[in-house]
Amino acid sequence: MSSTADALTIHQLLGRIMYFHVLFIEPAHRPSPPPGPGPACCNHGASLGRRTAGELLPDSAWSGLAEVATTVPAHHQRCPKVAGSCCATCCVSAAAAAVAAGWAETECRGYRWADPAETLLRTCGRAAAARLGRVFAAQHAAPCPALDQLTVPEPLPGVDELPLTGELLVLWANPIATARQPVASWLNHCTGLDDVRRVLETRRSGS
């Protein structure tokens, strides 16, 4: 990360994820059983010696992302080892994927749409894993070969379709450039998914 100001921006955006999750997602999220374990992380697979979760995540703003991911266990595919020795960047990418997929699912249901297609959830999760994972890796000098295999799929849902998930993906596409301007939107004036749904319905009826 190029400066202390850039690091502060990243922390602010992570705080925004946690704030929006508590305000919008947790009250509307439907509990569901967790999946089986995900693929082994770099440190427990073929590529050893990566910087570990135990080294980088404790007392970091990024640990909040991991905490949010535990509240959407149906989408959180962690390394089978689940230990402090896991690759830190793999852990962040897995947490980001869980958050984006969980948000997309909860938004779709909160707006009274049909249950989201698995393709949409995978697309959102993969995009978030790539974008947040790369920011983390750059900030902490923690390269991860798994990131090289992550491409951002298209198309992604926009803020007019899934406001929370869409904004998350947009902000993290280039967070330093985006967030040097204040992050402000009509979402800041909503207090729950019902408010967001009403805004979307009003906008669509007026278009």
N, C-alpha and C positions, 0 to 999 in steps of 0.2 A: 504494500500500500504506500502511496507516494507521500503522504503527510498525515500528521495528527488530525487535521481537519477531515481528511478522507475517512480515517478510522472512525471518527465521531459520527460522520454521516452514515456509515455502515451500522453502527450501534443504534442510531436513531431509527433506521429502517427495520432493524431486528425488533426494536421496541414496538414499532407500528404493527408488525406481525403479531406480537404477543397481545397487544391491546385489542386489535380487531378480533383475534381469536376468542378472547375472553368475552368481548362485547357481543359479537355476532354469531360465532360458530358454536361454542360450547353449549349455549342455552338451547340450540336447535339440533345439535348433533344426535343421531340415533346410535346407541351403543351396538356394536357388532363384534363377533369373535375375531381375534387376530388371525392373520394368515400363518402359514408355516414360515420357518426362517428363510431369509433371503440368501443371496449368494455370499460366499465368503469374501470378506474385505481383502484389500491388498496384503495386509500384514498376515493374514491367515490363508492366503492363496498362493499364487505363483510369484508375486512381487513382494519381497520382504523389505524391511528396513525403513518403512515410511513413518513419518511423525505420528505419534499416537494420540488417541483421544484423551488418555490420562495426562498427557503432557500439555495439550493445547486447550481442551474444552473447560476444565474446572475454572471457576471464577472469570469466565469469559462471557461476553454477551451472546456468543453463539450457543452456549449451553441452554439458553432459553428456548432456542429453536428445537433442540432435542427434547426439552420438556413438553413443548407444545405437541410434538409428534407422538408422544406417549398417550395423548388424549384421543388420538385417532388410530388406535392399534390395528384396525382392519386394513390400513394402508401402509403400515410401518414394517418394512421388510429389512430387518437388521441382520447383521452377520451372525451366524450360529454361535460364535464365541461370546459375543456381547460382553466385551471386557475392555478395561482401560488400555489394553495393548492393541486394540483395533486401530486401523488407519483412520486418523482424525477426519481427513477429507471424505473418505467413504461414509463415515458416520454422518457428517453434515449433509452430504448429498442424499442419503437415505432419508434423513429427517425432512429435508426440503421436499422430497417427492411425496412423503406421507402428508405433509401439511397441504400442499397444493391439491392433491387428489381428494383429501378429506374436505377441503373447502369447496371444491367444485361439486362434490356429491351433496354436501349440506346446502349449498346455494340452490342447486336444481330442485331439491325437495322443498326448501323454504319458499321458493317462488311458485310452488304447486305445479311444477312441470312433471313430466314423466321421469321415472328413475333414469339417471344418466347412463349413457352407454359406456361400457368398459373402455372403449377406445378413447373417449374424452378424458376419463380419469387417468389413463396411462399417458396421454399426451401432456396433460397439465403436470403430472408428476415428473415426467422425463424432462420437460422444459425447466421446471424449478430445480431439479437435481443438477442439471448442467449449469444453470445460471448462478445459483447460490454456491454450488460447489467450486466454481471457478473463482468467484470473489473471495471465498474463504482461502483457497489455495494461494491466491496472489497475496492476500493480506498476511498470511502466516508462512510464506515460502514453503508450502507443503504440497509439492506436485504429486499427482496421483494418476497412474496410468489408466485407471478406470474412467477418468474424465475424458480421456482421448476418444473413448468409445461412445460418449454421450453427444448426440447431435440434438439440436432443438427442432422438434417436429413442427410442421405447419399443416393447416392453419391452427392458430391458438385462439381461444375465446377472448373477445375484447371486453372492455369495461361496459359496453352497452348490453352485453349478453350476461356475463358473470362479473359484476363490478368488483367484488373482493378479489377473486382469483385473477381476473384480468389485470387489475391494478398491480397485484403482486408480481405477476410475470413481466409487466411493462417496466416497473421500477427496477427490477433486478437484471434487466437486459443490459443496462449500463448505469448502475446505481450512482456512481460518482457524478457523471454528467447530468443525470436526471435530478438528483437530489440536491444539487447546489442551489436549485430554486426550491422554495418551500413546497412541501407536499401538502396540497390542499385540494379538497374536492367535496362534492355534496355528501359523500359518505361520512364526513366529519360531523354532519348535522343529523345523522340517523342514530337511533338507539337500539336497533334490532333488525333482524331480517324482514320483519313485517313492514318496517319503514322503507327499507330498500325495495321491497316488492311493490309498494304503493308508488314509489317514484318511477320505477320501471314501467308500471302499468299506465301512469299518467303520461309519461313520455311517448309510449307507443300509441296511446289513444289520440295524442295531439299531433302525431306525425302524419 
